[in-house]
Amino acid sequence: MDSQIEEIKNKLNVLDIVGGYVKLSKTGVNWRGVCPFHSEKGPSFFVSPARQMWHCFGCGVGGDIFEFIKKIEGIEFGDALRILASKAGVELKRENPQLISDRKKLYEICDLSCSFFEKQLESSEWGKKAKEYLLKRGIKDETIKKWRLGYSPDTWQSLSDFLVGRGYTRDEIIKGGLAVQSEKNNNPYDRFRGRIIFPIFDLNSQVIGFSARIFKDDQKGTPAKYINTPQTLLYDKSNVLYGINFAKLPIRKMDCCVLTEGNTDAIMCHQAGFENTVAVSGTALTPMHLNLLKRYSNNLLLAFDMDSAGETATKRGINLAESQGFNIKVIDTYSGAKDPAEIILDNPKNWEASVGSARTIMDFYFDSAFAKFDKKTPEGKKEIGKIILPAIKRLVNKIEQSFWIQKLADMLGVNESAVREELSSLRGVSVASNEAISTNGIVASPASRNDVTSRKELLEKKIIYLILKNPEGLNLLKEENCGLFSEQNRKFIDDIKKGENNDALSVFLLKAETEFGEDGQEELELCINHLKDIELRNIMQGLSKEMKNETVGEKEEKLKEEFNKKAKELHGKK
């Protein structure tokens, strides 16, 4: 297995693997980006192609490609090995079936089910009708194949029987979300029946769940237009964005993401060339969705349906995305069409125009409020204010805020002072702040000063960085000065002298490359002298405490003598 791990490492580049998840920019010989594992404003996440490693100097995590995939996907080593082996084109040795993880079994079940649904779309009588429906909706044949669309037979156990025939138990099929346990008897039945199937992929294009849509005329009375895979070991709708596997690189390249509501919207957008599009499928926008998108871009275009529910979802999404620092615009609906898919079906250029003329957040709120209520009536003015004032309140820039206050007053035909007074009376409106949003959406408190590394520790590390950057600096670090360092940092210096290489030193060197210039000799001397000063002051402080505890006598005189000696030494260094 070790030889296969090395083979995978040799075939894959850490820059390509990490770059598939994080937007990186070149800085010297390394690459830098915003850490995907903790909330930060300035980029402290670095990738070193030369060392095939990554490290965040903000939260301290780092490692090789295996550690990155484990952490970013939230999986164990075995699953990371399988993902990276697939990317590298390495065929892993056969595993003992008893050791195959539950996650791997579910991946296999989902992929087999997807193949089953694809086959049904092409070969069954109703499957062909389902395909005709997709083609009428404007989805091309090549797009159907790319997104692996399928059809679920309108029978009770077709899929389950197929999977059992491949060696999986009915209990495992239920765990995969593909079958439901009957309340009347012990016979599970297929969850998806007589529906068009939209496979849901993870970031690596592995099938993790399904969304199923009705399409027959006699199904129009069915309560649910769509049904989705429930929560499973693989699928969590709060963490999954439909189409992110195809969209992640275009989002990073274009530095912008279009966010739609439905699967068909995302598919049609991709087909029309807007490959930076994803969909929130079957759930409201969550902080986890936004954390995922933030890996690739801070620019978000919301394209939710503009019916009542869609407008509410848009406003909720705006508030949530604002709190996480996104730059947001809202795409208009066009010519009364219900959704992006219909707009594109009618004329892709109309969608291109809608994207190009996306409104700012404030324009969206103004247009929405004034379209709903009559600005000429007192009640209408009041309701318009209720919609717009909270949005103005959230603006951090006072100049921008003042502009919109003046515009609202002018459009309502009221005094600006009345708008300002009403604005000041608002309560419970969150205003953007310097607080960080953690990965689970909870506001995290800023770090306290007690958490800041001591000056001595900072100096020790800086000296090591400078020596790694320029090894000739070891000549300035005399043997007696090594005693000034902590035990751990002394070991680092010994390893540098021996020419040894380890993960910790690689991290130190990466930091040195990113923070210090080529010429650090004078800086190194200055840091060593500062370290000596700290040591002398610590000794003097200790001597001073001892003298307070001693009465007049021979020991006190010795302490005074030693104290004066150190004081002269410190003074002589100035």
N, C-alpha and C positions, 0 to 999 in steps of 0.2 A: 504493500500500500504506500510506503514511503516513497518508492520510486515513481509511482503514479502521481503522487502529490508534487514531486519535483518536476515531473514531466508537464503537469498542468501549469506550474509556476513559470516554467521556461517558455511555454507557448503563449501565455497571456501577459499583457502589460498592465501594471497597476493603474496607469493613467487612463487606459481605456475602460477598465472595470469601474473605477471610482467616477470617471467622467460620465458614465452612463446614468449616474444618480445625482451628481453634484456639478453645478456650473463652476468651472475652473478657469482661471486666467493665469498666464505665464508671468512669473516673477523670477528673473535670473535663470538658474538652472532648474528651478522647481516650479510648481503650480500651486495656486492658492484659491480658496473659496470659503463660503460661509459654511460652518459646521452643520451637518444634518442631525447631529446627536444632542445639541443643546441650543438654546436661543441666544443669538448674539447679533450685534449690529455690524461690527467690524470683522472682516474675515480673519480667522486665526487657524484655519484648517489648511494643512499643507500636504502635498503629494510629491514624493521624490522618485522620479523614474530611474535615476541612477542606482538607488538603493532598493527599488521596488517596495516602498513602504509609504504609509500615510500616518499623519499624526496631527491632533488638534492641541494647540498650546493653550486653548481656553478651558476645555474640560479634561484634558489629559489622556484621552483615549487614542489608540493607534495600533498599528500592526501591519500584517500583510493582506493580500487579497482575500484570504479565507476569513480572517478576522473581520474584514469590512463587510463581506456578504453575510456573515453570521449576525452582525450587529444591525445592519441596515434592513435585513429581511426578518430579523427576530427568529432565527432558526438555529438548529444544532449543527455541529461540524459535518455530520453525514449528509445533511441536506445541502449545505454549502458546497461540499465536495461534488455532489451530483450536478448542481447548477453550473459550477465552474468547469467540470469535466465536459459537460455538454457544449459550453462555449468554446472550449479548447479542442473539441473533436477527439477527446480521449475516451476510449471505451473502458469502463471500470470492470474489474474482475467480478465474476458472479458472486453474489452474496448468499449467505445461508438464509433461506426463506424465513426462518424463525427470528432472524435478527433485523428483518426489514421493518422500518419504523412505521407507525400508524400514519404519519404524514405522507410517507412515500406511497403507501397503499392508496390513500385518498387521491394523491396526484394521478396514480395509475387509473383509478376508477373514473375520475373526472375526464381524463384524456380518452379513455376507451368509450365513455358515454358520448363524448363530443364526436368521435368517429362514427358511432352508431347513429347519432342524429344527422350527421352529414350524409351518410349513406341513405337514410330514409328520405331526405329532401330530394335526392337525385333519382331514387328508384321506386318509391312507393307511389300509389295513385294520388293520395292526399298530399304527399310530399311535393309532387310536381305542381299541384295546385297552390301550395304554399309558396313555391318558388315563383310561380306566375304572379302571385300577389306582391312579392318582393320586387320583381322586375317592374311591375306597374308603379310601385312607389319610387322608382328611379334608381334602385340599387342594382348595379351591373353585375354580370356573372363573375368577373374577376374579383369584384369586391366581396361577393358572397363567399368565394373561396378564401380570400385573405382573412376575413373575420370569422371563418369557419361556421357560418350560419347553418342551421339544421331544422329538422322537423321531428317532433315527438309523436309517435303513433297514438291514436285515440283508443288505446286498449289499456287494460289494468296492469299488466305485468310484462310487457314486451321487453323493456329495458332491463328490468330486474332479472328476468329469465336469461337474457343475453349475458349479463355480468356474472350470474351464478355459473353459467356454462364456461366462463373464463376463470373460475376458481375462487371467486369472492363470495363471502357469506352475505345473507340478506341483512344481517346486523351491520356489516361494514357499509353496505349500500345506503342504509338509513343514516349512518354516521356521516356519509358524504352528502346528505341532503337530497338524494335522488329518489328516495322512497319514503313513504309515510306508514307508520304502524297503524293498522286498522283498530278502531275501538271495539268493533263487534267480534272480531276473531283475531287470531295470531298471524294472519296472512298480510304482509306489507303490500302496498300497491304503489305504482309509480306516481311520483309527485307531478310530473309534467305529462299531460295527455292532450293530444290534438292541438298543439300550439307550435308556433315558430320559435325556434331556440336561438338565443344569443349567448354564446359562451362568454364568460367573464375571465379575463386573464390577469395574472399578476405582472409585476414589472419585467419579468423574464419570459413573458408570453406563455407561461404555463397555465392551463385551465384550472381554475379554483372554484368555479361556480357557474350558475346559469340564470338567465332571465328569459321568461317564456311569455309570448304574446298571442292572444286570440286573433283569428283572422277570418273564421267562417261566419257566414251570415247568421246561422242558427246559434252562434255563441254570443251575439251582441247583448243578450240579456244577462250574461255571466257577470257576477259582481266585480271580479277583478280583471281588468284589461291585461295587466302584467302580474305574474307571480315570480318570485325570486327564490334562489337557494337560501335556506335559513342560515343562522350562525353555525359555522362548523370549525373544525380545527384549522382549515385553510382559509375560509371566507368570513370576513367581517365587513359588512357594508359600510361601517363608519370609517374604514381605512382604505377602501377600494374605490378607485375612479375608473370608469369604463373607458377603455382606449388608451390608458396611460402608457401601456407597453409600446404602442406605435407612436405616441405623441411626445414622449419624454425628450427625445433628441431634437425634434423640430421646435419644441417649446424653448429649450435652451438656446438653440441656434437663433431663433427669432426674438428671444427674450420677452415672450408674451404668451399667455395661455387664454384660449377661449373656452369658457365653461358653460355647457348646455345642460338641459334636464334629461333628455331621453337618449337611449342607445341609437335609434335611427338618426337623430340629429347629429351625433358624433360621427357616425358612419358616412352620412351624406356630406358632412363638412370635409372629411378626409378625402372622399372621392372627388370633391370639387377643388382640391388643392390646399385646403386649410387644415394641414396635418397637425397643427398645434392645438387641436381641440380634444377635450375630454368631456365626459358626462357624469353627473351625479345621478346614479341610477337607483331608484327605489328608496331614497332617503334624502333628508335635508343635508345641506352643506355642514360639515363638522370641522372642528379645529384640527383633527387628524388629517382630513383631506387637504387643508391649507398647509399644514406642515410638510406634507408630501410635495405639493406644488412649489413650495418655497425653495426646494432643492434646485429647481430649474429656473425660476424667474420670480420677480416681485411685481410683475405687471399682469393684471387680470382683467379680462373682458367678460362680463356676465351676460349670458344670452338665454335667460330663462323666458318661458312663455309669459306673455303680458296679459293673461287673464288675471282674475282676482288672486288666485293661489300663487300664480307665477310672480305677481308683483310683490306679494308678501314674502315669498322666498327670496326675491331679489334684494329686498330691504334687509332681510335677516342676513343674507350673504354679505351685503355691503358692510353692515355693522361688525360682523365677525372678521371679515378680511381687513377692515380698517384697523381693528385692534391688533392685528398681527403685522401691520406695516406694509400692506400691499398698496400699490398704485392701481386704482380701480376705475374702470369706465363701464358704461351700460350700453349694450347694443339694442337699437330700436327694432321693433317689429316692422314689417314692410308690407304695405298694401293689404292690411287686414289679415295676413296669413297667420296661422296659429303657432307655427314653430319653424326653426331654421330648416328642417328637412323639407317642409312645404315650400319655403322661399326658394331653396336651391332647385327643387323640382320644377318650379315655375320658370326661374331664370337665375342661374348662378351669379350673374353680374349684379343682381339685386342684393344678394347676400354680401358680395364684395363691397358694394356701396354702403350697406348697413354697418359692416365692420369698420370701414374707413371713416364713417361719420359717428362713431360711438360717442355717447354723451358722457360728460363728467358726472360725478355723483350728484353735485348740487343741481345741475341742469335736469337730471333725472327726477329729483325730488320736486323741483319747481314745476316741471311739465306735468308730473303725476298729480300734484295737489291742485293746480289750477284747472286741470281737465276734469277733476271730480266735483269741485265746488264752485259756486257762483261768487266771484270776488266782489260783486256789487252789494251783497247782503251782509249784514253784521254777522249772522251765523256762518255764512260762507267764509268770511275773513278769518273768523275764529278757527274753523276747521282747517283751513289752509295753514294757518300759523302752527297748529298742532302737529302737522306733518313736517313742515320745513324747519321750524325753530330748533328741534333736537339735533337735526343734521348740522345746522349752523353752530350750535353749541359745541359739537365735537371737533370743530376746526381749531387747530392749534395756532396757526398764524393769525395774528390779530388784524393785519392789513387785509387778508383774504376774508376774514370774518366780517370786517367792517363793510367790505364791498357788497357781500350778500345781504347784510342787514339793510343797507341803503336800497338795494334792488327790491327786496321784499316790501319795504315801506312804499317805494314808488309804485309797485304793481298793485298793492292793496289800496293805495291812495290814503295812507295814514302817516302820522308824524313818525319820524325815525326814532324819536325818544320813546314812543310807545312800544315800538318793537324791541328796543334795548331793555326797557323795563320788564317786558314780558320774558325776554331771554334770560335776564338775571334771576327771575323767579323760578326757572326750571330746576327741578331736583331729580336726582337719580339718573342723570345722563352721563355716561362714561366719556371722559375726555382722554385723548391719547396722552400717554405719559412715557416716562423712561423705564417703566416696569417691563420686565421681560415676560413673554408668554412661553410657558414651558411646553414640552411636547404633548402633554395631555390637555392643554388648553387652560390650565390653571395659572393665574398670575403669580409669578415668582418674585419674592422680595429681593431687592438689590443686595449684593454681598456686603457684609459688615466689615468694618476696618480691622476687626480682630482676625479676619481670614487672610489678610494680606501677609505675604511672606516677609520674614524679617529682613532687615537691610543686610545683615551678615550673609544670610543664605543667598540673597540676590547677588551680592558681590562674588561669592564663591562660584555660583553658576556662570556669572558673566566672565570670570577669569577662565573657566573651563571652555566656554564658547570661543573666547578669543584665542586660546591655545589650539583648539581644534581647527579654527580658521587659519591660523598661522603657527604650525608646530615649532618654529624657531623660538616662540615665546617660552618654551620650556626652559631655555637657558636663563631667563630672567627669574624663574621660579626656583630659588635655592632650596636645598633640603630642609633647612630650618623653618622655611616659610610653609612647608607642607603641613606642619603641625597646627597651622592656623585654621585648617579646614575640618569640617565634620568628617566622621569616619567614612560615610558613604562617598562623599566627594573626594576624599583622599584616595579611596579605591579607584575612582574614575581616573584620577591623575596617574596612579600607578599603572592602570591598564593602558593609558595613552603612551606612557614611557615604554611599556613593553610592546607596543604596536598591536595590541589585541583589539578585536572588533566584537561588539555585542549590540543588542537592541538598544540598550540605554545610551550607549555612545552614539549610535546612529541618530537617535532623537536629539541629543546634544548638538551634533554636527548639523542637522537640519535646521535647528534653531540658529546656530551660528551663521549659516548661509543666508537665512532670511532676515537677520537683524543687524549684522555687522559688516562693515566694509573690509576691504583687503588689508589696509594698514591699521593694525591695532596695537602696535608696540607701546606707544605713549599711553594709550588707554589702559593697557595691561599693567604698566608700572603704576599708574594712578590707582587702579583697583587694588593692587597688592598693598600699596601704602595705606589705603583706606582700611583694608582688612587688618593691618598691623595696628592702626589707630584704635579700632574697635577692641582688639585683643588687649592693648595696653589699658584702655579705659575700663574694661571688665576687670583686669587685675587690680587696678587702683581702687575700684569700687569695692572689691573683696577685701583689700587691705584696710580700707577706711572702716568697713563694718567690724573687722577684727579689732582695730584700735579702740573702737567705742566699747568693746566688751572687755578690754584689758585695763587693769590699774597701772599706776606708775611702776615701772620696773624694767628689767633687762629686755623682756620680750617686746614691750611697747616700743622701746628705743630701736629695736631691730625692725619692727614694723614701720616705724617712721622713716628709718633709713632706706628701707626698701621702697616705700611710697615715694620719697623724694627722688630716688634714683629713676623710678619709672616716670615721674613727672618731668624730669630733665630730658629723659629719652623721648617722651611725647613732645615736649617743647622743641627739642632739637630737630624733630621731623617737620616742624612747621616752616 
